[in-house]
């Protein structure tokens, strides 16, 4: 698959859902991808990318931004509190705010810098014990806590259970966002982003379908 194929599928999904295609941001997930593949996608004009690891992103994106101009880079992997400073210096958005200690750290950095990346709260929408994220029953209270810290909460993010239909989980995330007045929904990946768009996704995260399979060797 290629970038153009995914873009075509995005357009079709938006048309089927009676949505404007501009309301959905395609995040090309470039983690652990060879730099030549990333350059190839950049050369096609794509400007929004996702990374899972702070150190990898710090080594990769300053040079690529110097080469290709302004490019948005979003943090979509777990963020350790001790990596928060380089993260806020590099990323335009962080999709994985998931605990009070990280919220406090990000608020402290925002106060000292005068700016903050856009933030999405990660919801453990399937209540899976092995996954990060705020439990759905705790979501409303955590959103209040984060807003009280004057953080720019733009929306919610989720990764549904792999062995279940994603659609009910997407709808649940949309309901949590709606009752808290949040418009951003970061949900949907290569296998299910059409369903996510139908449920209101504003950001979809697609990696190997654009770049090819990753080699973690």
C-alpha positions, 0 to 999 in steps of 0.5 A: 500500500502507499500514501496515495492509496491511504489518502484515497481510502480516507477520502472515500470514508469521509464521503461515506460518512458525509464529512469534509475530508479536511476534518480528518488529519492523517498521521503517517506513523514513521517510528522505526522506519528507514529514513529513506522511506520517511524522506519518500513520504515527505517528498510527496508533500505529506506534512504530519507524522507520528513517532513513538519514541522521544529519542528516535524522534529527537535524532530524526526530525530536526534534520528533516525539518531543516531539509523539508520545512515545517512538518508536524510531528505528533507523539503517539507512544507512551511518554515517560515523565523524565522525557517530557522536556525534550518531548515538548520541545520537539512535538506539535502534539502529544496524544498520550497524556495518561496520568496525573504526574505527567499532567503536572510535569507538562503543566510546569513545562508549559508555564516555564515555556509559555507554550505547550503542544496540543494534548490528547488524553489517552483513554484505555477504552477497553479497560485492558490491564496491560495497556496505558491510559485513563480508565473510561470511568475515570475519564471525566475526572481526569479531564477536569484535573488536566483542565485545572492545570491550564493544559491545552486539552484538544481531545482524546485518544484510544487504541481498541482491543485487538481482538474486538470490533473497534466500532463500539470502542470508537463510539464510546470514546466519542461519547466521552469527548462529547460530554466533556466538550472536546472535539479531537478524537485520535483513533483508528489505524491501518486496519480500522480507520474507516470505522473510526472516521465514521465514528468521528475521528479527527486524527487517524494513525497509519504506519506500515500501510504507508511505509511498508512493514517495519523491521525491528531487527 
